[in-house]
Amino acid sequence: MQIFLDYIHEMYYYLLSMSDDDLDDFYINDESCRAKLFDAMKADFDTYGPVSKQRVLEAIEFLLSSGDPERYWRAVVPHAVPLDEVEDKPGYLRALYEKLAGREPLLRDFDSDVELVDAIGPHGIDVRQ
């Protein structure tokens, strides 16, 4: 099974487009700031086609099921943006998943055949409805 962790990262346009002053006022652990971020991420997610949506959700499920989301965290939150450290990484991932999917994430047993793919693909995110 292939897991596309970079698909999560692609939904952070909201943060990547902020001015320095806006970033200074953004606190990722603050509930209202995170709600705005997740709303923007959901808006991006809603433009994705079914395969891309599935890849995002599978990546989050993989991270949660791994028991060690810290190991893969660079794929979750863009490090090009100066942010505070996310205090509760599993909680952040669960909340993001629930926002995107409208339900709780599934904790799955990913076998050892998981291949982490470090690319979006030759055509980028599929935004076909």
Backbone bond lengths (Angstrom), bond angles and torsions (degrees), N, CA, C in turn:
res aa  C-N    CA-C-N  psi(-1)  N-CA   C-N-CA  omega(-1)  CA-C   N-CA-C  phi
1 M - - - 1.454 - - 1.529 109.12 -
2 Q 1.309 115.78 138.62 1.455 120.93 178.17 1.525 109.70 -100.13
3 I 1.340 115.52 137.18 1.465 122.45 176.91 1.526 107.33 -118.82
4 F 1.322 115.61 126.86 1.461 122.52 -176.11 1.530 109.21 -106.85
5 L 1.326 117.00 82.92 1.462 121.28 -177.35 1.523 112.71 -63.37
6 D 1.311 117.94 -31.49 1.468 120.96 -177.15 1.527 113.16 -65.92
7 Y 1.317 117.01 -16.72 1.465 118.85 178.12 1.530 110.72 -64.20
8 I 1.311 117.95 -31.77 1.466 120.98 177.81 1.523 108.74 -64.52
9 H 1.296 115.68 -47.54 1.460 122.45 -176.78 1.522 112.38 -58.24
10 E 1.317 117.19 -31.03 1.463 121.50 -176.77 1.529 113.29 -67.24
11 M 1.320 117.80 -15.11 1.469 120.59 -177.86 1.528 113.21 -89.97
12 Y 1.317 118.20 8.68 1.465 121.58 -176.08 1.526 113.42 -96.37
13 Y 1.305 118.64 25.06 1.459 120.78 179.35 1.530 110.76 -56.60
14 Y 1.313 116.65 -36.98 1.472 122.13 178.86 1.535 110.87 -52.14
15 L 1.314 116.81 -48.27 1.470 120.58 179.72 1.522 111.58 -73.47
16 L 1.312 116.48 -43.18 1.459 120.44 -175.63 1.518 112.52 -66.52
17 S 1.330 117.11 -21.01 1.456 120.28 -179.63 1.534 113.08 -96.27
18 M 1.313 117.78 -0.10 1.475 121.20 -179.51 1.522 111.56 -72.81
19 S 1.315 115.25 148.19 1.464 120.04 173.12 1.530 108.53 -74.43
20 D 1.306 116.30 165.89 1.460 120.34 177.62 1.522 111.47 -59.36
21 D 1.338 117.25 -40.18 1.465 120.78 178.87 1.524 111.17 -64.09
22 D 1.333 117.02 -41.42 1.466 120.20 177.99 1.525 110.46 -64.33
23 L 1.322 116.38 -41.02 1.466 119.81 178.69 1.528 111.60 -63.91
24 D 1.334 116.35 -35.73 1.467 119.61 177.71 1.519 111.64 -61.79
25 D 1.335 116.46 -27.59 1.466 121.25 -179.00 1.528 112.87 -97.31
26 F 1.326 117.45 4.32 1.460 121.23 -178.99 1.529 109.25 -101.37
27 Y 1.325 115.52 125.49 1.463 121.65 179.28 1.521 108.01 -122.87
28 I 1.305 116.57 109.67 1.460 121.29 -172.50 1.525 112.82 -63.61
29 N 1.324 118.01 -22.12 1.458 120.69 178.19 1.527 112.84 -89.85
30 D 1.327 116.98 -5.37 1.455 121.39 177.39 1.535 108.62 -81.86
31 E 1.318 115.88 131.64 1.469 120.84 -175.06 1.535 112.70 -59.08
32 S 1.323 117.77 -42.52 1.469 119.09 -177.81 1.528 111.53 -71.52
33 C 1.319 117.87 -38.32 1.470 120.33 176.65 1.528 110.15 -64.15
34 R 1.332 115.83 -44.56 1.464 119.84 -179.42 1.530 110.55 -65.02
35 A 1.320 117.82 -36.75 1.467 120.70 178.80 1.531 110.22 -61.70
36 K 1.328 117.41 -42.60 1.471 120.76 178.04 1.529 110.82 -64.01
37 L 1.322 116.08 -42.23 1.460 120.86 178.11 1.527 110.54 -61.49
38 F 1.331 116.94 -49.19 1.460 120.80 -178.36 1.531 111.26 -64.87
39 D 1.331 117.87 -34.82 1.468 120.44 175.90 1.531 110.51 -62.09
40 A 1.322 116.01 -43.59 1.469 120.46 178.92 1.529 110.73 -66.98
41 M 1.324 116.99 -39.53 1.461 120.62 178.55 1.524 110.53 -65.58
42 K 1.313 116.76 -38.83 1.472 121.19 178.18 1.524 109.96 -65.00
43 A 1.320 117.37 -39.51 1.464 120.38 178.00 1.532 110.53 -61.20
44 D 1.326 117.51 -41.92 1.470 120.81 175.81 1.523 110.63 -65.18
45 F 1.320 115.86 -47.32 1.466 122.08 -179.09 1.531 111.08 -56.27
46 D 1.319 116.57 -39.17 1.465 121.18 -177.99 1.525 112.48 -66.39
47 T 1.330 118.18 -16.60 1.466 120.78 177.07 1.524 111.77 -87.71
48 Y 1.323 117.91 -10.19 1.460 121.76 -176.98 1.523 110.78 -75.27
49 G 1.307 114.80 152.26 1.455 121.03 172.21 1.521 110.24 -76.94
50 P 1.323 117.76 172.43 1.457 121.35 -174.52 1.534 114.75 -61.32
51 V 1.318 117.78 -37.77 1.473 120.12 -179.90 1.530 109.98 -67.53
52 S 1.316 116.87 -44.02 1.466 120.14 179.97 1.528 111.11 -65.35
53 K 1.317 117.25 -40.60 1.471 120.24 176.34 1.523 110.51 -59.79
54 Q 1.327 115.90 -45.33 1.457 120.38 179.35 1.530 111.06 -60.72
55 R 1.318 116.97 -39.80 1.466 120.32 -179.49 1.525 111.54 -65.61
56 V 1.328 117.25 -39.12 1.468 120.43 177.50 1.528 109.63 -63.09
57 L 1.316 116.83 -49.61 1.459 120.78 -176.76 1.528 111.48 -65.93
58 E 1.314 117.73 -40.00 1.468 120.67 176.70 1.523 111.10 -63.34
59 A 1.317 117.40 -38.30 1.466 120.34 179.18 1.524 110.21 -63.52
60 I 1.329 117.28 -42.99 1.467 119.84 178.96 1.526 110.23 -66.70
61 E 1.330 117.42 -42.08 1.466 120.55 176.90 1.526 110.65 -59.61
62 F 1.316 116.43 -41.88 1.468 120.48 178.62 1.523 110.97 -61.05
63 L 1.327 116.58 -46.76 1.461 120.30 -179.57 1.524 111.03 -60.84
64 L 1.311 117.00 -44.55 1.461 120.11 179.73 1.530 111.65 -67.16
65 S 1.309 116.95 -39.41 1.462 121.25 -178.57 1.522 112.64 -74.02
66 S 1.329 116.30 -20.82 1.468 120.12 -177.75 1.524 112.03 -67.31
67 G 1.316 116.34 -25.35 1.461 119.78 -176.93 1.516 112.70 77.92
68 D 1.331 117.30 -3.25 1.455 121.37 -178.67 1.530 110.43 -142.75
69 P 1.344 116.65 65.57 1.469 117.64 -178.45 1.529 112.92 -62.61
70 E 1.318 117.75 -23.04 1.473 121.62 178.50 1.533 110.54 -58.13
71 R 1.302 116.48 -34.68 1.468 121.69 -177.94 1.529 111.69 -61.03
72 Y 1.327 116.70 -32.45 1.453 121.54 -175.70 1.527 112.36 -112.56
73 W 1.308 117.48 12.77 1.460 121.12 -169.38 1.523 114.16 -60.33
74 R 1.308 118.34 -28.76 1.475 121.08 -179.02 1.528 111.00 -59.76
75 A 1.333 117.20 -24.58 1.457 120.58 178.18 1.525 111.75 -81.77
76 V 1.318 117.32 -14.92 1.461 120.53 -173.44 1.522 111.95 -90.65
77 V 1.307 117.84 -52.40 1.462 122.33 -176.75 1.531 108.10 -116.73
78 P 1.318 117.77 129.62 1.471 119.04 -177.68 1.528 112.04 -64.74
79 H 1.311 115.43 126.51 1.458 119.68 -179.77 1.520 112.21 -85.61
80 A 1.313 116.43 -3.93 1.463 119.98 175.20 1.525 110.99 -75.38
81 V 1.315 115.41 -12.48 1.464 121.46 -179.88 1.526 108.22 -107.08
82 P 1.338 118.32 126.69 1.468 120.11 -178.98 1.533 111.06 -73.73
83 L 1.326 115.52 104.38 1.460 121.97 -179.24 1.520 110.09 -125.33
84 D 1.325 115.18 158.95 1.455 119.36 170.20 1.527 107.95 -67.39
85 E 1.314 116.21 159.72 1.459 121.88 175.65 1.524 108.93 -68.92
86 V 1.313 117.30 135.03 1.463 120.73 174.96 1.520 107.57 -67.93
87 E 1.321 116.11 123.14 1.466 121.03 -173.63 1.525 112.76 -73.17
88 D 1.314 117.84 -40.44 1.469 122.14 -177.87 1.524 108.03 -122.07
89 K 1.314 116.08 87.58 1.459 120.12 -174.71 1.530 112.76 -63.59
90 P 1.340 119.99 -46.80 1.473 118.24 176.85 1.531 112.14 -61.61
91 G 1.313 117.68 -38.84 1.461 120.89 177.78 1.519 111.53 -64.15
92 Y 1.324 116.91 -40.18 1.464 122.31 177.18 1.528 109.76 -60.29
93 L 1.335 116.27 -47.83 1.461 120.70 -178.65 1.524 111.79 -64.64
94 R 1.337 117.12 -42.02 1.469 120.21 177.93 1.527 110.70 -62.07
95 A 1.325 116.81 -45.59 1.466 120.85 -179.71 1.526 111.27 -63.64
96 L 1.324 117.37 -40.30 1.463 120.93 177.82 1.521 110.26 -63.82
97 Y 1.310 116.47 -45.68 1.465 120.67 179.55 1.523 110.45 -59.60
98 E 1.328 116.29 -46.67 1.464 120.47 -179.58 1.529 111.27 -61.48
99 K 1.324 117.11 -37.97 1.459 120.80 177.77 1.529 110.59 -64.94
100 L 1.321 116.40 -43.41 1.458 120.68 -176.76 1.526 112.57 -74.11
101 A 1.319 116.94 -44.70 1.462 121.27 -172.02 1.525 113.63 -96.64
102 G 1.333 117.18 -18.48 1.451 120.03 -177.82 1.523 113.26 76.24
103 R 1.320 116.20 16.82 1.471 121.81 178.35 1.523 109.08 -155.89
104 E 1.314 115.25 168.84 1.460 119.70 178.32 1.523 110.52 -71.67
105 P 1.323 116.87 149.88 1.469 119.29 178.80 1.523 111.19 -71.16
106 L 1.309 114.50 153.52 1.452 121.18 174.48 1.519 108.30 -88.48
107 L 1.296 116.72 133.64 1.460 119.50 171.59 1.516 106.26 -92.52
108 R 1.303 115.12 115.35 1.457 120.96 -174.16 1.516 109.80 -115.45
109 D 1.309 114.22 159.37 1.453 120.17 174.67 1.521 107.37 -96.12
110 F 1.324 115.30 100.77 1.460 119.77 178.26 1.521 107.59 -83.23
111 D 1.329 116.02 125.32 1.462 118.86 -178.12 1.520 111.47 -71.45
112 S 1.295 115.72 175.08 1.466 120.65 -176.45 1.531 112.37 -72.77
113 D 1.326 117.94 -4.97 1.456 121.34 179.94 1.521 113.12 -82.99
114 V 1.325 118.10 8.73 1.460 120.70 -178.11 1.522 109.94 -65.12
115 E 1.315 114.56 129.23 1.463 121.14 175.68 1.521 107.26 -111.69
116 L 1.336 116.33 118.52 1.457 120.52 176.91 1.520 108.38 -83.23
117 V 1.323 115.58 120.42 1.455 121.76 -177.16 1.517 107.95 -101.44
118 D 1.326 116.43 121.32 1.463 122.77 -177.70 1.519 112.03 -95.04
119 A 1.283 116.78 46.50 1.457 119.27 -179.15 1.518 109.23 -155.39
120 I 1.295 115.05 153.34 1.456 120.90 176.60 1.521 109.74 -82.48
121 G 1.300 117.23 -27.82 1.453 120.64 -177.56 1.516 109.99 120.13
122 P 1.305 116.50 165.10 1.461 120.02 -175.19 1.523 113.95 -65.80
123 H 1.316 117.38 -22.34 1.466 119.80 -176.30 1.526 112.55 -112.51
124 G 1.319 117.99 8.87 1.461 121.29 -179.60 1.523 111.75 75.35
125 I 1.325 115.95 -165.90 1.459 121.75 178.56 1.529 108.59 -67.59
126 D 1.309 115.13 134.58 1.464 121.27 177.74 1.528 108.46 -79.31
127 V 1.311 117.23 112.15 1.459 121.01 -179.16 1.533 111.53 -106.98
128 R 1.299 116.34 17.92 1.468 119.16 176.14 1.523 108.77 -74.70
129 Q 1.303 115.94 137.81 1.475 120.43 -178.01 1.496 112.17 -75.74
